[in-house]
Amino acid sequence: MLIFSICLYLLLNLAVGLWASRRIHTTEDFVLAGRKLPMALATMVTFATWFGSETMMGAPSHFLEGGFLSVIEEPFGAAMCLVLVGVFFAKTFYRWNIITFCDFFLIRFGRPSEFVSAIMIIPSYFGWVAAQFVAMGIVGQVIFGLPLATGIWIGALLVAVYTLTGGMWSISITDFLHNIILIIGLIVLAVILFTKTGGIQAVTSQQPADFFRFTPKEVTFQSYAEYIAAWITIGLGSIPQQDVFQRVMSSKDADTAVRSSILSGFLYLTVAMLPLFIALASKTLYPELMQGDTKMIIPSMVLKHTPIWIQVLFFGALISALLSTSSGAILAPAAVLGENIVKPYFSAITDRQLLTVIRCGVVLVTLASITMAQYRQDIFELVSESSALSLVALFVPLTFGLYWKRAAPAGCLAAMTLGMTAWLTCEYMWPTTFPALLYGVLASLIGMVAGSYLYPKKG
């Protein structure tokens, strides 16, 4: 009954994608839902940016091991990112009337900066999408008894079909519906576990000292450097990301873009606390679960403690959330590939041909992410590395380009290349005890300032 109902639920999602495809006539329709989303849809689709594998499986698993300090990146940094986008970036970007994040680099710094930013932003999504595919594989294990690799392939195929048909329109409509269902399922499960454990006090009293500490216990340069790195990895690193950009820019006007982004940030922080409590309550009731794969805790609790109708709604909505999160993450680099790498060098390309190129990009990104998912299965680390890449290469030139009039093309290129080089060197070639991404951000900052002063923009 559960398997049949979930399959039916997925078929309905695909049907929504086919229905949404009737609304797609231009590239803007496919990538930004025609810039027509009202407040409710815009808030839900922005809220759903991270409401997927890392919220439901990655963060709870790390929370059980290290408490609040182990989940600063997600959900706290992720919520901060959405609020910052609304306060400092959304209105300006909306008024520029651009389709991709890399269009900003074209307008502000010129064609070379646009190309380099596109080359850097596309691979940053492979880890993000791979994390969603791993989560789908885990759900396939729990419900259908599939091998992880098989679940990854099936999930990826569903995502590719879902994205190719409806684009941002299908993502927006299904996000609104299944996020409500998923939140209801989490609330029901949390209430059930709250009753079984005897309340929050009974759960929290069994945790180690400093489990709920929000700042480092040791006041050292190293500990606070790691703490700051945790906050900014997603908190700042996901600001220069195409999927966040396209979700916010799908709003019907600039004010809606601002308000929906800020509201979605606070909504995300509130809702993301539910999986953390559920994981903690599960540990209290079933400590033996800590011996296995802790990413499976919430799906296991749903199967163990909820009636069949909640299981159907929960797993159907969870799979749908993974579909839409990964769909948006696949659509983002595919849009950049079409708009910022192919289109500038084929001036005669029509909008219909460009739409075909973007759809081909969806297939390529899906295949690259499947490959990564087969070899890397730590959801939290995959998401973290994805955000770190965009932080060290793109955040500084984006922010300085918006708020520093003296920012020059040479400074932008230097910031991107030096930031990326420093991070890769400190992370993979000569690993450092000091967080590598802070070296990357510092190098990017130096590159921007030095390049802009040494080679100022003409005119």
C-alpha positions as a LaTeX table, in Angstrom:
\begin{tabular}{lrrr}
\hline
Residue & $x$ (\AA) & $y$ (\AA) & $z$ (\AA) \\
\hline
Met1 & 0.00 & 0.00 & 0.00 \\
Leu2 & 2.80 & 2.40 & 0.94 \\
Ile3 & 4.83 & 1.64 & $-2.20$ \\
Phe4 & 1.78 & 1.90 & $-4.47$ \\
Ser5 & 0.69 & 5.21 & $-2.94$ \\
Ile6 & 4.17 & 6.75 & $-3.22$ \\
Cys7 & 4.47 & 5.68 & $-6.85$ \\
Leu8 & 1.09 & 7.30 & $-7.51$ \\
Tyr9 & 2.30 & 10.45 & $-5.74$ \\
Leu10 & 5.38 & 10.58 & $-7.96$ \\
Leu11 & 3.29 & 10.13 & $-11.09$ \\
Leu12 & 1.18 & 13.10 & $-10.02$ \\
Asn13 & 4.38 & 15.16 & $-9.67$ \\
Leu14 & 5.44 & 14.25 & $-13.17$ \\
Ala15 & 1.95 & 15.12 & $-14.40$ \\
Val16 & 2.33 & 18.56 & $-12.83$ \\
Gly17 & 5.59 & 18.95 & $-14.74$ \\
Leu18 & 3.88 & 18.11 & $-18.00$ \\
Trp19 & 1.04 & 20.51 & $-17.22$ \\
Ala20 & 3.52 & 23.25 & $-16.31$ \\
Ser21 & 5.33 & 22.75 & $-19.61$ \\
Arg22 & 2.32 & 24.32 & $-21.34$ \\
Arg23 & 3.27 & 27.62 & $-19.68$ \\
Ile24 & 6.81 & 27.56 & $-21.11$ \\
His25 & 7.29 & 29.59 & $-24.26$ \\
Thr26 & 10.58 & 31.38 & $-23.62$ \\
Thr27 & 13.85 & 30.86 & $-21.77$ \\
Glu28 & 12.64 & 33.24 & $-19.05$ \\
Asp29 & 9.54 & 31.07 & $-18.54$ \\
Phe30 & 11.71 & 27.97 & $-18.16$ \\
Val31 & 14.35 & 29.49 & $-15.86$ \\
Leu32 & 12.39 & 32.13 & $-13.89$ \\
Ala33 & 8.73 & 31.03 & $-14.19$ \\
Gly34 & 8.09 & 34.16 & $-16.26$ \\
Arg35 & 8.73 & 36.37 & $-13.19$ \\
Lys36 & 5.09 & 35.91 & $-12.16$ \\
Leu37 & 5.14 & 34.18 & $-8.76$ \\
Pro38 & 2.98 & 35.76 & $-6.02$ \\
Met39 & 4.16 & 36.03 & $-2.41$ \\
Ala40 & 3.00 & 32.58 & $-1.27$ \\
Leu41 & 4.59 & 30.69 & $-4.18$ \\
Ala42 & 7.73 & 32.84 & $-4.14$ \\
Thr43 & 8.23 & 32.26 & $-0.41$ \\
Met44 & 7.72 & 28.51 & $-0.67$ \\
Val45 & 10.00 & 28.06 & $-3.68$ \\
Thr46 & 12.77 & 30.08 & $-1.97$ \\
Phe47 & 12.23 & 28.25 & 1.33 \\
Ala48 & 12.64 & 24.97 & $-0.60$ \\
Thr49 & 16.15 & 25.92 & $-1.77$ \\
Trp50 & 17.68 & 23.72 & 0.96 \\
Phe51 & 14.64 & 21.91 & 2.31 \\
Gly52 & 15.87 & 18.57 & 1.08 \\
Ser53 & 18.58 & 16.03 & 1.85 \\
Glu54 & 20.72 & 18.14 & 4.16 \\
Thr55 & 17.72 & 19.31 & 6.23 \\
Met56 & 16.10 & 15.89 & 6.59 \\
Met57 & 19.15 & 13.60 & 6.72 \\
Gly58 & 22.50 & 15.39 & 6.73 \\
Ala59 & 21.98 & 17.94 & 9.53 \\
Pro60 & 20.14 & 15.56 & 11.94 \\
Ser61 & 22.94 & 13.01 & 11.58 \\
His62 & 25.64 & 15.58 & 12.43 \\
Phe63 & 23.51 & 17.09 & 15.20 \\
Leu64 & 23.33 & 13.76 & 17.00 \\
Glu65 & 27.11 & 13.54 & 17.01 \\
Gly66 & 28.11 & 17.09 & 17.92 \\
Gly67 & 25.12 & 19.20 & 19.00 \\
Phe68 & 24.42 & 22.74 & 17.79 \\
Leu69 & 28.03 & 23.56 & 16.95 \\
Ser70 & 28.07 & 20.78 & 14.34 \\
Val71 & 25.06 & 22.21 & 12.45 \\
Ile72 & 25.95 & 25.91 & 12.28 \\
Glu73 & 26.32 & 25.62 & 8.50 \\
Glu74 & 22.90 & 24.03 & 8.11 \\
Pro75 & 20.29 & 25.16 & 9.09 \\
Phe76 & 21.57 & 28.37 & 10.76 \\
Gly77 & 23.92 & 29.52 & 7.99 \\
Ala78 & 21.39 & 28.57 & 5.31 \\
Ala79 & 18.64 & 30.64 & 6.96 \\
Met80 & 21.05 & 33.58 & 7.32 \\
Cys81 & 21.82 & 33.36 & 3.60 \\
Leu82 & 18.18 & 33.81 & 2.58 \\
Val83 & 17.72 & 36.79 & 4.90 \\
Leu84 & 20.91 & 38.45 & 3.61 \\
Val85 & 19.83 & 37.91 & 0.00 \\
Gly86 & 16.53 & 39.64 & 0.75 \\
Val87 & 18.08 & 42.57 & 2.62 \\
Phe88 & 21.12 & 43.33 & 0.45 \\
Phe89 & 20.77 & 41.74 & $-3.00$ \\
Ala90 & 17.22 & 40.89 & $-4.12$ \\
Lys91 & 15.88 & 44.35 & $-5.03$ \\
Thr92 & 19.00 & 45.38 & $-6.96$ \\
Phe93 & 19.16 & 42.14 & $-8.94$ \\
Tyr94 & 15.45 & 42.18 & $-9.73$ \\
Arg95 & 15.65 & 45.68 & $-11.21$ \\
Trp96 & 18.56 & 44.65 & $-13.42$ \\
Asn97 & 16.17 & 42.28 & $-15.22$ \\
Ile98 & 18.76 & 39.56 & $-15.83$ \\
Ile99 & 18.22 & 35.82 & $-16.24$ \\
Thr100 & 21.35 & 34.36 & $-14.66$ \\
Phe101 & 23.65 & 35.36 & $-11.86$ \\
Cys102 & 26.57 & 35.47 & $-14.31$ \\
Asp103 & 24.78 & 38.18 & $-16.34$ \\
Phe104 & 25.71 & 40.51 & $-13.49$ \\
Phe105 & 29.40 & 39.89 & $-14.15$ \\
Leu106 & 28.88 & 40.66 & $-17.85$ \\
Ile107 & 27.17 & 43.98 & $-17.16$ \\
Arg108 & 29.46 & 45.06 & $-14.32$ \\
Phe109 & 32.85 & 43.65 & $-15.34$ \\
Gly110 & 32.67 & 42.55 & $-18.99$ \\
Arg111 & 32.70 & 39.34 & $-21.04$ \\
Pro112 & 35.88 & 37.71 & $-19.59$ \\
Ser113 & 34.49 & 37.95 & $-16.04$ \\
Glu114 & 31.17 & 36.53 & $-17.19$ \\
Phe115 & 32.91 & 33.53 & $-18.78$ \\
Val116 & 35.17 & 32.82 & $-15.78$ \\
Ser117 & 32.28 & 33.10 & $-13.32$ \\
Ala118 & 30.24 & 30.65 & $-15.42$ \\
Ile119 & 33.13 & 28.17 & $-15.59$ \\
Met120 & 33.44 & 28.31 & $-11.81$ \\
Ile121 & 29.77 & 28.22 & $-10.91$ \\
Ile122 & 28.78 & 25.19 & $-13.02$ \\
Pro123 & 30.91 & 22.54 & $-11.25$ \\
Ser124 & 29.95 & 23.97 & $-7.84$ \\
Tyr125 & 26.53 & 22.37 & $-8.33$ \\
Phe126 & 27.70 & 18.82 & $-8.90$ \\
Gly127 & 28.18 & 18.13 & $-5.17$ \\
Trp128 & 24.88 & 19.80 & $-4.28$ \\
Val129 & 22.89 & 17.72 & $-6.75$ \\
Ala130 & 24.84 & 14.58 & $-5.81$ \\
Ala131 & 23.74 & 15.06 & $-2.19$ \\
Gln132 & 20.08 & 15.03 & $-3.26$ \\
Phe133 & 20.66 & 11.88 & $-5.34$ \\
Val134 & 22.28 & 10.14 & $-2.36$ \\
Ala135 & 19.25 & 11.04 & $-0.24$ \\
Met136 & 16.95 & 9.58 & $-2.90$ \\
Gly137 & 19.02 & 6.42 & $-2.85$ \\
Ile138 & 18.63 & 6.21 & 0.94 \\
Val139 & 14.85 & 6.64 & 0.68 \\
Gly140 & 14.84 & 3.91 & $-1.98$ \\
Gln141 & 16.67 & 1.63 & 0.47 \\
Val142 & 14.20 & 2.30 & 3.29 \\
Ile143 & 10.96 & 2.01 & 1.31 \\
Phe144 & 11.65 & $-0.14$ & $-1.73$ \\
Gly145 & 14.65 & $-2.17$ & $-0.54$ \\
Leu146 & 16.75 & $-1.01$ & $-3.48$ \\
Pro147 & 20.56 & $-0.94$ & $-3.52$ \\
Leu148 & 21.86 & 2.59 & $-2.98$ \\
Ala149 & 23.34 & 2.85 & $-6.48$ \\
Thr150 & 20.07 & 1.76 & $-8.10$ \\
Gly151 & 18.10 & 4.27 & $-6.03$ \\
Ile152 & 20.49 & 7.04 & $-7.13$ \\
Trp153 & 19.98 & 6.22 & $-10.81$ \\
Ile154 & 16.20 & 5.98 & $-10.55$ \\
Gly155 & 16.00 & 9.22 & $-8.56$ \\
Ala156 & 18.24 & 11.00 & $-11.07$ \\
Leu157 & 16.08 & 9.82 & $-13.98$ \\
Leu158 & 12.95 & 11.14 & $-12.28$ \\
Val159 & 14.64 & 14.49 & $-11.63$ \\
Ala160 & 15.83 & 14.81 & $-15.22$ \\
Val161 & 12.32 & 14.16 & $-16.62$ \\
Tyr162 & 10.77 & 16.49 & $-14.04$ \\
Thr163 & 13.19 & 19.31 & $-14.89$ \\
Leu164 & 13.16 & 18.89 & $-18.66$ \\
Thr165 & 9.37 & 19.17 & $-18.82$ \\
Gly166 & 8.30 & 21.94 & $-16.45$ \\
Gly167 & 11.37 & 23.95 & $-15.45$ \\
Met168 & 10.83 & 26.55 & $-12.72$ \\
Trp169 & 7.05 & 26.49 & $-13.17$ \\
Ser170 & 6.77 & 22.86 & $-12.10$ \\
Ile171 & 9.26 & 23.43 & $-9.27$ \\
Ser172 & 7.25 & 26.37 & $-7.94$ \\
Ile173 & 3.84 & 24.72 & $-8.02$ \\
Thr174 & 4.91 & 21.40 & $-6.50$ \\
Asp175 & 7.12 & 23.14 & $-3.89$ \\
Phe176 & 4.09 & 24.97 & $-2.55$ \\
Leu177 & 2.04 & 21.78 & $-2.19$ \\
His178 & 4.50 & 19.19 & $-0.95$ \\
Asn179 & 6.31 & 21.51 & 1.48 \\
Ile180 & 3.03 & 22.04 & 3.30 \\
Ile181 & 2.50 & 18.26 & 3.41 \\
Leu182 & 6.06 & 17.61 & 4.57 \\
Ile183 & 5.83 & 20.22 & 7.33 \\
Ile184 & 2.55 & 18.69 & 8.54 \\
Gly185 & 4.18 & 15.25 & 8.57 \\
Leu186 & 7.14 & 16.56 & 10.60 \\
Ile187 & 4.83 & 18.25 & 13.10 \\
Val188 & 2.75 & 15.06 & 13.55 \\
Leu189 & 5.89 & 12.94 & 14.05 \\
Ala190 & 7.39 & 15.49 & 16.46 \\
Val191 & 4.20 & 15.53 & 18.55 \\
Ile192 & 4.12 & 11.71 & 18.66 \\
Leu193 & 7.76 & 11.51 & 19.80 \\
Phe194 & 7.25 & 14.41 & 22.22 \\
Thr195 & 4.51 & 12.38 & 23.89 \\
Lys196 & 6.50 & 9.14 & 23.94 \\
Thr197 & 9.64 & 10.71 & 25.42 \\
Gly198 & 7.82 & 12.75 & 28.04 \\
Gly199 & 8.68 & 16.18 & 26.67 \\
Ile200 & 11.64 & 18.34 & 25.71 \\
Gln201 & 13.14 & 18.32 & 29.21 \\
Ala202 & 13.29 & 14.52 & 29.22 \\
Val203 & 15.16 & 14.58 & 25.91 \\
Thr204 & 17.56 & 17.43 & 26.57 \\
Ser205 & 18.53 & 16.26 & 30.06 \\
Gln206 & 20.13 & 13.10 & 28.64 \\
Gln207 & 22.54 & 14.95 & 26.37 \\
Pro208 & 26.22 & 15.58 & 27.16 \\
Ala209 & 27.45 & 18.84 & 28.62 \\
Asp210 & 27.76 & 21.65 & 26.05 \\
Phe211 & 25.58 & 19.74 & 23.55 \\
Phe212 & 23.38 & 22.80 & 23.13 \\
Arg213 & 26.21 & 25.30 & 23.30 \\
Phe214 & 26.03 & 27.85 & 20.48 \\
Thr215 & 29.54 & 29.29 & 20.64 \\
Pro216 & 32.92 & 27.55 & 20.92 \\
Lys217 & 33.86 & 26.46 & 24.42 \\
Glu218 & 37.55 & 27.19 & 23.86 \\
Val219 & 38.35 & 30.86 & 23.28 \\
Thr220 & 41.17 & 30.34 & 20.78 \\
Phe221 & 41.94 & 31.78 & 17.37 \\
Gln222 & 41.59 & 28.32 & 15.79 \\
Ser223 & 38.21 & 27.50 & 17.36 \\
Tyr224 & 36.67 & 30.82 & 16.37 \\
Ala225 & 38.14 & 30.64 & 12.88 \\
Glu226 & 36.37 & 27.29 & 12.43 \\
Tyr227 & 33.21 & 28.78 & 13.92 \\
Ile228 & 33.22 & 31.72 & 11.51 \\
Ala229 & 33.97 & 29.37 & 8.61 \\
Ala230 & 30.91 & 27.30 & 9.54 \\
Trp231 & 28.66 & 30.37 & 9.48 \\
Ile232 & 29.87 & 31.72 & 6.15 \\
Thr233 & 30.23 & 28.46 & 4.18 \\
Ile234 & 26.54 & 28.41 & 3.24 \\
Gly235 & 25.61 & 31.73 & 4.87 \\
Leu236 & 27.72 & 33.74 & 2.40 \\
Gly237 & 28.81 & 31.04 & $-0.04$ \\
Ser238 & 25.31 & 30.36 & $-1.32$ \\
Ile239 & 24.52 & 34.03 & $-2.01$ \\
Pro240 & 26.35 & 33.94 & $-5.37$ \\
Gln241 & 24.47 & 30.81 & $-6.49$ \\
Gln242 & 22.22 & 30.60 & $-9.52$ \\
Asp243 & 19.54 & 28.44 & $-7.85$ \\
Val244 & 19.03 & 30.97 & $-5.04$ \\
Phe245 & 19.06 & 33.77 & $-7.61$ \\
Gln246 & 16.49 & 32.19 & $-9.93$ \\
Arg247 & 14.11 & 31.30 & $-7.09$ \\
Val248 & 14.15 & 34.86 & $-5.71$ \\
Met249 & 13.99 & 36.44 & $-9.18$ \\
Ser250 & 10.89 & 34.41 & $-10.10$ \\
Ser251 & 8.80 & 36.76 & $-7.94$ \\
Lys252 & 6.23 & 39.02 & $-9.59$ \\
Asp253 & 7.97 & 42.25 & $-8.48$ \\
Ala254 & 10.98 & 43.55 & $-6.56$ \\
Asp255 & 9.16 & 44.04 & $-3.26$ \\
Thr256 & 7.85 & 40.47 & $-3.39$ \\
Ala257 & 11.38 & 39.23 & $-4.08$ \\
Val258 & 12.69 & 41.02 & $-0.98$ \\
Arg259 & 9.88 & 40.03 & 1.37 \\
Ser260 & 9.66 & 36.42 & 0.19 \\
Ser261 & 13.41 & 35.90 & 0.64 \\
Ile262 & 13.44 & 37.29 & 4.19 \\
Leu263 & 10.27 & 35.42 & 5.16 \\
Ser264 & 11.59 & 32.16 & 3.71 \\
Gly265 & 14.77 & 32.52 & 5.79 \\
Phe266 & 12.87 & 32.75 & 9.07 \\
Leu267 & 10.45 & 30.02 & 7.97 \\
Tyr268 & 13.35 & 27.74 & 7.11 \\
Leu269 & 15.05 & 28.22 & 10.47 \\
Thr270 & 11.80 & 27.41 & 12.28 \\
Val271 & 10.89 & 24.31 & 10.28 \\
Ala272 & 14.46 & 22.96 & 10.20 \\
Met273 & 14.38 & 22.64 & 13.99 \\
Leu274 & 11.79 & 19.85 & 13.69 \\
Pro275 & 14.15 & 17.23 & 12.13 \\
Leu276 & 16.74 & 18.05 & 14.80 \\
Phe277 & 14.25 & 17.43 & 17.62 \\
Ile278 & 12.97 & 14.25 & 15.94 \\
Ala279 & 16.51 & 12.91 & 15.66 \\
Leu280 & 17.23 & 13.70 & 19.31 \\
Ala281 & 13.98 & 12.10 & 20.49 \\
Ser282 & 14.75 & 9.04 & 18.38 \\
Lys283 & 18.16 & 8.74 & 20.02 \\
Thr284 & 16.48 & 8.87 & 23.43 \\
Leu285 & 13.92 & 6.18 & 22.57 \\
Tyr286 & 16.19 & 3.95 & 20.51 \\
Pro287 & 19.86 & 4.50 & 21.41 \\
Glu288 & 20.79 & 1.40 & 19.40 \\
Leu289 & 20.06 & 3.40 & 16.23 \\
Met290 & 23.27 & 5.34 & 16.85 \\
Gln291 & 25.21 & 2.19 & 15.93 \\
Gly292 & 23.90 & 2.27 & 12.36 \\
Asp293 & 23.61 & 4.91 & 9.63 \\
Thr294 & 22.20 & 7.94 & 11.46 \\
Lys295 & 21.05 & 9.48 & 8.18 \\
Met296 & 18.27 & 6.85 & 8.24 \\
Ile297 & 16.84 & 7.94 & 11.60 \\
Ile298 & 13.98 & 10.17 & 10.46 \\
Pro299 & 12.72 & 7.82 & 7.70 \\
Ser300 & 12.95 & 4.94 & 10.19 \\
Met301 & 10.96 & 6.88 & 12.80 \\
Val302 & 8.22 & 7.65 & 10.29 \\
Leu303 & 7.86 & 3.95 & 9.44 \\
Lys304 & 7.93 & 2.96 & 13.09 \\
His305 & 5.64 & 5.53 & 14.71 \\
Thr306 & 3.13 & 6.95 & 12.22 \\
Pro307 & $-0.03$ & 5.56 & 10.61 \\
Ile308 & 0.02 & 4.56 & 6.95 \\
Trp309 & $-1.61$ & 7.77 & 5.73 \\
Ile310 & 1.13 & 9.86 & 7.38 \\
Gln311 & 3.78 & 7.57 & 5.88 \\
Val312 & 2.32 & 8.04 & 2.41 \\
Leu313 & 2.15 & 11.82 & 2.75 \\
Phe314 & 5.55 & 12.10 & 4.42 \\
Phe315 & 7.57 & 9.94 & 2.06 \\
Gly316 & 5.73 & 11.24 & $-0.96$ \\
Ala317 & 6.41 & 14.81 & 0.09 \\
Leu318 & 10.03 & 14.00 & 1.04 \\
Ile319 & 10.74 & 12.49 & $-2.35$ \\
Ser320 & 9.01 & 15.45 & $-3.99$ \\
Ala321 & 11.13 & 17.86 & $-1.93$ \\
Leu322 & 14.27 & 16.06 & $-3.07$ \\
Leu323 & 12.98 & 16.20 & $-6.65$ \\
Ser324 & 12.37 & 19.93 & $-6.59$ \\
Thr325 & 15.56 & 20.80 & $-4.68$ \\
Ser326 & 17.71 & 18.80 & $-7.07$ \\
Ser327 & 15.68 & 20.00 & $-10.04$ \\
Gly328 & 16.36 & 23.62 & $-9.16$ \\
Ala329 & 20.03 & 22.82 & $-8.57$ \\
Ile330 & 20.29 & 21.10 & $-11.97$ \\
Leu331 & 18.43 & 23.86 & $-13.77$ \\
Ala332 & 20.78 & 26.52 & $-12.38$ \\
Pro333 & 24.10 & 25.44 & $-14.00$ \\
Ala334 & 22.23 & 24.37 & $-17.15$ \\
Ala335 & 20.87 & 27.92 & $-17.47$ \\
Val336 & 24.35 & 29.36 & $-16.94$ \\
Leu337 & 25.75 & 27.00 & $-19.59$ \\
Gly338 & 23.21 & 28.20 & $-22.14$ \\
Glu339 & 23.05 & 31.90 & $-21.29$ \\
Asn340 & 26.67 & 32.64 & $-20.42$ \\
Ile341 & 28.82 & 30.13 & $-22.27$ \\
Val342 & 26.95 & 29.14 & $-25.46$ \\
Lys343 & 24.81 & 32.19 & $-26.25$ \\
Pro344 & 27.62 & 34.84 & $-26.26$ \\
Tyr345 & 29.52 & 32.92 & $-28.95$ \\
Phe346 & 26.52 & 32.12 & $-31.16$ \\
Ser347 & 24.89 & 35.49 & $-31.72$ \\
Ala348 & 22.36 & 34.12 & $-34.21$ \\
Ile349 & 20.94 & 31.55 & $-31.78$ \\
Thr350 & 17.16 & 31.78 & $-31.35$ \\
Asp351 & 15.38 & 31.61 & $-28.02$ \\
Arg352 & 13.98 & 28.18 & $-28.91$ \\
Gln353 & 17.46 & 26.88 & $-29.73$ \\
Leu354 & 18.78 & 28.33 & $-26.48$ \\
Leu355 & 16.04 & 26.51 & $-24.60$ \\
Thr356 & 17.20 & 23.27 & $-26.25$ \\
Val357 & 20.80 & 23.97 & $-25.19$ \\
Ile358 & 19.68 & 24.50 & $-21.58$ \\
Arg359 & 17.74 & 21.23 & $-21.64$ \\
Cys360 & 20.85 & 19.45 & $-22.95$ \\
Gly361 & 22.74 & 21.05 & $-20.08$ \\
Val362 & 20.23 & 19.50 & $-17.67$ \\
Val363 & 21.22 & 16.06 & $-18.97$ \\
Leu364 & 24.96 & 16.77 & $-18.69$ \\
Val365 & 24.72 & 18.13 & $-15.14$ \\
Thr366 & 22.61 & 15.12 & $-14.12$ \\
Leu367 & 25.19 & 12.66 & $-15.44$ \\
Ala368 & 28.08 & 14.48 & $-13.73$ \\
Ser369 & 26.20 & 14.53 & $-10.43$ \\
Ile370 & 25.33 & 10.82 & $-10.67$ \\
Thr371 & 29.03 & 10.04 & $-11.07$ \\
Met372 & 29.89 & 12.06 & $-7.96$ \\
Ala373 & 27.03 & 10.51 & $-5.96$ \\
Gln374 & 28.33 & 7.01 & $-6.68$ \\
Tyr375 & 31.69 & 7.78 & $-5.11$ \\
Arg376 & 30.82 & 10.29 & $-2.36$ \\
Gln377 & 27.91 & 9.67 & 0.00 \\
Asp378 & 28.33 & 12.15 & 2.88 \\
Ile379 & 25.42 & 14.52 & 2.24 \\
Phe380 & 26.60 & 17.23 & 4.64 \\
Glu381 & 30.12 & 17.36 & 3.17 \\
Leu382 & 28.87 & 17.39 & $-0.44$ \\
Val383 & 26.68 & 20.43 & 0.28 \\
Ser384 & 29.42 & 22.16 & 2.27 \\
Glu385 & 32.05 & 21.78 & $-0.47$ \\
Ser386 & 29.61 & 23.07 & $-3.07$ \\
Ser387 & 29.01 & 26.29 & $-1.12$ \\
Ala388 & 32.69 & 26.73 & $-0.26$ \\
Leu389 & 33.60 & 26.79 & $-3.95$ \\
Ser390 & 31.28 & 29.69 & $-4.74$ \\
Leu391 & 32.24 & 31.52 & $-1.54$ \\
Val392 & 35.96 & 31.71 & $-2.30$ \\
Ala393 & 35.55 & 32.55 & $-5.99$ \\
Leu394 & 32.38 & 34.62 & $-6.38$ \\
Phe395 & 31.16 & 36.24 & $-3.17$ \\
Val396 & 33.81 & 38.99 & $-2.98$ \\
Pro397 & 33.53 & 40.16 & $-6.63$ \\
Leu398 & 29.72 & 40.05 & $-6.39$ \\
Thr399 & 29.58 & 42.17 & $-3.23$ \\
Phe400 & 32.28 & 44.62 & $-4.26$ \\
Gly401 & 30.74 & 44.90 & $-7.72$ \\
Leu402 & 27.46 & 46.01 & $-6.15$ \\
Tyr403 & 28.76 & 48.23 & $-3.37$ \\
Trp404 & 32.21 & 49.54 & $-4.41$ \\
Lys405 & 32.24 & 51.90 & $-7.38$ \\
Arg406 & 35.98 & 51.48 & $-7.87$ \\
Ala407 & 35.72 & 47.70 & $-8.41$ \\
Ala408 & 37.37 & 46.98 & $-11.76$ \\
Pro409 & 37.36 & 44.03 & $-14.21$ \\
Ala410 & 40.99 & 43.24 & $-13.33$ \\
Gly411 & 40.08 & 43.10 & $-9.65$ \\
Cys412 & 37.15 & 40.79 & $-10.38$ \\
Leu413 & 39.27 & 38.33 & $-12.37$ \\
Ala414 & 42.03 & 38.43 & $-9.75$ \\
Ala415 & 39.52 & 37.83 & $-6.95$ \\
Met416 & 38.03 & 34.79 & $-8.67$ \\
Thr417 & 41.29 & 33.13 & $-9.69$ \\
Leu418 & 43.27 & 33.86 & $-6.51$ \\
Gly419 & 40.39 & 32.85 & $-4.24$ \\
Met420 & 39.89 & 29.56 & $-6.04$ \\
Thr421 & 43.61 & 28.81 & $-6.22$ \\
Ala422 & 44.21 & 29.51 & $-2.54$ \\
Trp423 & 41.26 & 27.37 & $-1.45$ \\
Leu424 & 42.19 & 24.40 & $-3.65$ \\
Thr425 & 45.80 & 24.59 & $-2.49$ \\
Cys426 & 44.97 & 24.72 & 1.23 \\
Glu427 & 42.14 & 22.18 & 1.00 \\
Tyr428 & 43.63 & 19.47 & $-1.24$ \\
Met429 & 47.31 & 20.01 & $-2.05$ \\
Trp430 & 48.79 & 21.20 & 1.26 \\
Pro431 & 45.97 & 20.86 & 3.83 \\
Thr432 & 46.07 & 23.42 & 6.64 \\
Thr433 & 44.69 & 23.29 & 10.17 \\
Phe434 & 43.26 & 26.77 & 9.64 \\
Pro435 & 40.03 & 26.55 & 7.53 \\
Ala436 & 41.01 & 26.55 & 3.86 \\
Leu437 & 38.01 & 28.59 & 2.76 \\
Leu438 & 39.15 & 31.52 & 4.95 \\
Tyr439 & 42.45 & 31.54 & 3.06 \\
Gly440 & 40.40 & 31.53 & $-0.13$ \\
Val441 & 38.20 & 34.45 & 0.96 \\
Leu442 & 41.26 & 36.45 & 2.08 \\
Ala443 & 43.03 & 35.81 & $-1.24$ \\
Ser444 & 39.88 & 36.81 & $-3.13$ \\
Leu445 & 39.63 & 40.03 & $-1.13$ \\
Ile446 & 43.29 & 40.89 & $-1.77$ \\
Gly447 & 42.86 & 40.15 & $-5.47$ \\
Met448 & 39.82 & 42.42 & $-5.76$ \\
Val449 & 41.40 & 45.38 & $-3.98$ \\
Ala450 & 44.87 & 45.08 & $-5.53$ \\
Gly451 & 43.59 & 44.42 & $-9.05$ \\
Ser452 & 41.16 & 47.34 & $-8.90$ \\
Tyr453 & 43.83 & 49.79 & $-7.70$ \\
Leu454 & 46.61 & 48.56 & $-10.00$ \\
Tyr455 & 44.43 & 48.32 & $-13.10$ \\
Pro456 & 41.48 & 50.69 & $-12.58$ \\
Lys457 & 38.56 & 50.56 & $-14.96$ \\
Lys458 & 38.72 & 52.97 & $-17.89$ \\
Gly459 & 36.34 & 55.88 & $-18.02$ \\
\hline
\end{tabular}
